[in-house]
Amino acid sequence: MGKTLTRSDLSEAVYRAVGLSRNESADLVESILQHVSDSIVEGETVKISSFGTFAVRDKGARIGRNPKTGEEVPIEPRRVLVFRPSHILKDKINEAR
C-alpha cells in the first residue's frame, strides 16, 4: 500500500512549485481546503476539473441488521459525502498499474 498524502505534503509541493514561503504555502493549502469543506457542508457540489466531483447525498432512514446478532436496528437519516472521480483521473489510475 502506498504512502498517505498529508496537508504538509501538499504545502511542501506548493512551496516547491510556486515559490511562496513555507508558511504562505501552508496558509494557501489550508485556505483551499477550508473553502472546499465549507462549500460541501453547505450542500454545494464541488467540481474540480480533471480531478472529480464532491457532493452531499441525503440518505433516508432504514432498518439495518447487526451482523453479529442478526438483530434489526434502525438507521437514522443522514447526509453522506460522495466523490466521483473524473474520467481523466480514472484513466491516470489505470495507467499507473
C-alpha positions as CSV (number, residue, x, y, z in Angstrom):
1,M,0.0,0.0,0.0
2,G,1.2,3.5,-0.8
3,K,2.1,6.5,1.3
4,T,-0.6,8.8,2.6
5,L,-0.6,12.3,1.3
6,T,-0.9,14.9,4.1
7,R,-1.5,18.6,4.4
8,S,2.2,19.2,5.0
9,D,3.0,17.2,1.8
10,L,0.6,19.5,-0.2
11,S,2.1,22.6,1.4
12,E,5.6,21.4,0.5
13,A,4.5,20.7,-3.1
14,V,3.1,24.3,-3.3
15,Y,6.3,25.7,-1.8
16,R,8.5,23.9,-4.3
17,A,6.3,24.6,-7.4
18,V,5.2,28.2,-6.7
19,G,8.0,29.6,-4.7
20,L,5.9,31.0,-1.8
21,S,7.4,30.8,1.7
22,R,6.6,27.6,3.6
23,N,4.1,29.5,5.8
24,E,2.4,31.1,2.9
25,S,2.2,27.7,1.1
26,A,0.6,26.2,4.3
27,D,-1.8,29.1,4.5
28,L,-2.8,28.7,0.9
29,V,-3.4,24.9,1.2
30,E,-5.4,25.5,4.4
31,S,-7.5,28.2,2.8
32,I,-8.3,26.0,-0.2
33,L,-9.3,23.0,2.0
34,Q,-11.4,25.2,4.2
35,H,-13.2,26.7,1.3
36,V,-13.9,23.3,-0.2
37,S,-15.1,21.8,3.1
38,D,-17.3,24.9,3.9
39,S,-18.9,24.5,0.5
40,I,-19.6,20.8,1.0
41,V,-21.1,21.4,4.4
42,E,-23.4,24.0,2.9
43,G,-24.6,21.3,0.5
44,E,-22.9,22.7,-2.6
45,T,-21.3,20.4,-5.2
46,V,-17.6,21.0,-5.6
47,K,-16.3,20.1,-9.0
48,I,-12.5,20.2,-9.6
49,S,-11.8,19.9,-13.4
50,S,-9.7,16.9,-14.4
51,F,-10.0,15.6,-10.8
52,G,-13.6,14.9,-9.7
53,T,-16.7,16.0,-8.0
54,F,-17.6,16.1,-4.3
55,A,-21.3,16.1,-3.4
56,V,-23.5,15.5,-0.4
57,R,-26.2,12.9,-0.7
58,D,-29.2,12.6,1.7
59,K,-29.9,9.0,2.8
60,G,-33.2,8.1,4.3
61,A,-34.0,6.2,7.4
62,R,-33.9,2.4,7.1
63,I,-33.7,-0.8,9.0
64,G,-30.3,-2.4,9.2
65,R,-29.2,-5.6,10.8
66,N,-26.4,-6.2,13.4
67,P,-24.3,-8.8,11.6
68,K,-23.2,-10.4,14.8
69,T,-26.6,-10.9,16.4
70,G,-28.9,-10.6,13.4
71,E,-31.0,-8.1,15.4
72,E,-32.7,-5.4,13.4
73,V,-31.5,-1.9,14.2
74,P,-33.0,1.4,12.9
75,I,-30.5,3.6,11.0
76,E,-31.3,7.3,11.2
77,P,-31.5,9.5,8.1
78,R,-28.1,11.1,7.4
79,R,-26.0,13.1,4.9
80,V,-23.0,11.4,3.3
81,L,-20.2,12.7,1.3
82,V,-19.6,11.1,-2.1
83,F,-16.7,11.5,-4.5
84,R,-17.0,10.8,-8.2
85,P,-13.6,10.8,-10.0
86,S,-13.3,12.4,-13.4
87,H,-12.6,10.2,-16.4
88,I,-9.2,11.8,-16.7
89,L,-8.3,10.7,-13.1
90,K,-9.7,7.2,-13.7
91,D,-7.5,6.9,-16.8
92,K,-4.4,8.0,-14.9
93,I,-5.1,5.5,-12.1
94,N,-5.4,2.7,-14.6
95,E,-2.3,3.8,-16.5
96,A,-0.3,3.6,-13.2
97,R,-0.6,-0.1,-13.0
